[in-house]
Amino acid sequence: MKFFKVPEPTIMRLSLYSRILEQMEERGIPIISSVELGDAVGINSGVVRKDLSMFGEFGVRGVGYNVRELRDNIRKLLGQDRNWPVIIVGAGHLGSSLAAYPGFTQRGFNIEAIVDSDPALAGTTIQGHPVIDWAGAEQLIKEQGVRMAILAVPPDAVQSVAQRMIDLGIEAILNFSPIILKVPAAKAQVQNVDLTVFFDLMRFTSNLNEQEGLRPQSSSLRGLAVR
Ligand SMILES: NC(=O)c1ccc[n+]([C@@H]2O[C@H](COP(=O)([O-])OP(=O)(O)OC[C@H]3O[C@@H](n4cnc5c(N)ncnc54)[C@H](O)[C@@H]3O)[C@@H](O)[C@H]2O)c1
């Protein structure tokens, strides 16, 4: 299928386009050009056109893209037109904060529950989300058809937790622990999130600019634009 060949940076930019298009729609803007969309995201209009051309003939040359139509198409491509059940593992500092964030639900990711091995936590709720034990997790994953998990457990537990989740049928893992998980790609996809990497990136750039007497530059999207 064509979608298997879509590069990751393109998919990440589609997510950004969808947000911009939502904002445009809220402001009642019916048409947007690739230049305007590129400017809003901070990338070249050529990249926008190339990204969108991978999925069909959106837009009219010299006119632009119909905001609602493009937003609907991107929503379908990204699966944003339906809700995805998600389970969090680890009801500690990070897991609790993530569970409390309403933005996930707004974007169609429903936090069904938080799994924690601490018996003192199981049976409690965090912002209305139940904290459950592993037996409860097994049942919930099967009953709700959960395919995505967020791991917010200590580094020494994360590899075995990931394996346990995969054994229960989880296909996609968002890993917050500072460990690069070893998971067969055929079993599950893994995305690692480590904020210190971004701090290092900023520190490196500031360091370099200081040495070269340059002013700090900032563009969180530069990486996406050049990859
Ligand atoms: N990616 C980032 O930028 C970032 C930022 C902060 C923390 N972290 C990482 O997130 C993880 C969690 O950090 P925290 O501060 O919330 O830790 P924490 O100690 O507050 O919480 C960890 C929770 O995991 C639970 N747990 C441990 N083993 C478990 C298992 N086998 N099954 C189920 N639950 C289990 C514990 O009972 C605890 O409630 C750590 O790996 C930390 O390094 C990453």
Ligand as a Chemical Component Dictionary entry (heavy atoms), coordinates in Angstrom:
data_LIG
# 
_chem_comp.id                   LIG 
_chem_comp.type                 NON-POLYMER 
_chem_comp.pdbx_formal_charge   0 
_chem_comp.three_letter_code    LIG 
# 
loop_
_chem_comp_atom.comp_id 
_chem_comp_atom.atom_id 
_chem_comp_atom.alt_atom_id 
_chem_comp_atom.type_symbol 
_chem_comp_atom.charge 
_chem_comp_atom.model_Cartn_x 
_chem_comp_atom.model_Cartn_y 
_chem_comp_atom.model_Cartn_z 
_chem_comp_atom.pdbx_ordinal 
LIG N1  N1  N 0  10.769 11.903 28.350 1  
LIG C1  C1  C 0  10.983 12.842 29.227 2  
LIG O1  O1  O 0  11.325 13.938 28.881 3  
LIG C2  C2  C 0  10.781 12.503 30.682 4  
LIG C3  C3  C 0  10.516 13.487 31.611 5  
LIG C4  C4  C 0  10.311 13.092 32.932 6  
LIG C5  C5  C 0  10.402 11.739 33.260 7  
LIG N2  N2  N 1  10.713 10.832 32.322 8  
LIG C6  C6  C 0  10.783 9.382  32.602 9  
LIG O2  O2  O 0  9.459  8.922  32.821 10 
LIG C7  C7  C 0  9.502  7.801  33.695 11 
LIG C8  C8  C 0  8.575  8.042  34.873 12 
LIG O3  O3  O 0  9.037  9.136  35.640 13 
LIG P1  P1  P 0  8.238  9.605  36.925 14 
LIG O4  O4  O 0  8.940  10.774 37.470 15 
LIG O5  O5  O -1 6.781  9.688  36.621 16 
LIG O6  O6  O 0  8.489  8.336  37.898 17 
LIG P2  P2  P 0  7.668  7.961  39.198 18 
LIG O7  O7  O 0  8.597  7.160  40.059 19 
LIG O8  O8  O 0  6.978  9.127  39.797 20 
LIG O9  O9  O 0  6.504  6.990  38.641 21 
LIG C9  C9  C 0  6.751  5.724  38.091 22 
LIG C10 C10 C 0  5.513  4.864  38.315 23 
LIG O10 O10 O 0  5.688  3.651  37.605 24 
LIG C11 C11 C 0  5.165  2.600  38.408 25 
LIG N3  N3  N 0  5.772  1.334  38.001 26 
LIG C12 C12 C 0  7.028  0.888  38.207 27 
LIG N4  N4  N 0  7.192  -0.320 37.649 28 
LIG C13 C13 C 0  6.008  -0.664 37.100 29 
LIG C14 C14 C 0  5.545  -1.806 36.385 30 
LIG N5  N5  N 0  6.324  -2.851 36.134 31 
LIG N6  N6  N 0  4.260  -1.797 35.980 32 
LIG C15 C15 C 0  3.440  -0.761 36.233 33 
LIG N7  N7  N 0  3.817  0.343  36.903 34 
LIG C16 C16 C 0  5.098  0.396  37.315 35 
LIG C17 C17 C 0  5.516  2.997  39.838 36 
LIG O11 O11 O 0  4.715  2.339  40.793 37 
LIG C18 C18 C 0  5.274  4.499  39.795 38 
LIG O12 O12 O 0  3.959  4.829  40.178 39 
LIG C19 C19 C 0  10.962 7.610  34.077 40 
LIG O13 O13 O 0  11.520 6.622  33.238 41 
LIG C20 C20 C 0  11.570 8.968  33.805 42 
LIG O14 O14 O 0  12.948 8.882  33.536 43 
LIG C21 C21 C 0  10.880 11.193 31.034 44 
# 
loop_
_chem_comp_bond.comp_id 
_chem_comp_bond.atom_id_1 
_chem_comp_bond.atom_id_2 
_chem_comp_bond.value_order 
_chem_comp_bond.pdbx_ordinal 
LIG N1  C1  SING 1  
LIG C1  O1  DOUB 2  
LIG C1  C2  SING 3  
LIG C2  C3  SING 4  
LIG C2  C21 DOUB 5  
LIG C3  C4  DOUB 6  
LIG C4  C5  SING 7  
LIG C5  N2  DOUB 8  
LIG N2  C6  SING 9  
LIG N2  C21 SING 10 
LIG C6  O2  SING 11 
LIG C6  C20 SING 12 
LIG O2  C7  SING 13 
LIG C7  C8  SING 14 
LIG C7  C19 SING 15 
LIG C8  O3  SING 16 
LIG O3  P1  SING 17 
LIG P1  O4  DOUB 18 
LIG P1  O5  SING 19 
LIG P1  O6  SING 20 
LIG O6  P2  SING 21 
LIG P2  O7  DOUB 22 
LIG P2  O8  SING 23 
LIG P2  O9  SING 24 
LIG O9  C9  SING 25 
LIG C9  C10 SING 26 
LIG C10 O10 SING 27 
LIG C10 C18 SING 28 
LIG O10 C11 SING 29 
LIG C11 N3  SING 30 
LIG C11 C17 SING 31 
LIG N3  C12 SING 32 
LIG N3  C16 SING 33 
LIG C12 N4  DOUB 34 
LIG N4  C13 SING 35 
LIG C13 C14 SING 36 
LIG C13 C16 DOUB 37 
LIG C14 N5  SING 38 
LIG C14 N6  DOUB 39 
LIG N6  C15 SING 40 
LIG C15 N7  DOUB 41 
LIG N7  C16 SING 42 
LIG C17 O11 SING 43 
LIG C17 C18 SING 44 
LIG C18 O12 SING 45 
LIG C19 O13 SING 46 
LIG C19 C20 SING 47 
LIG C20 O14 SING 48 
# 
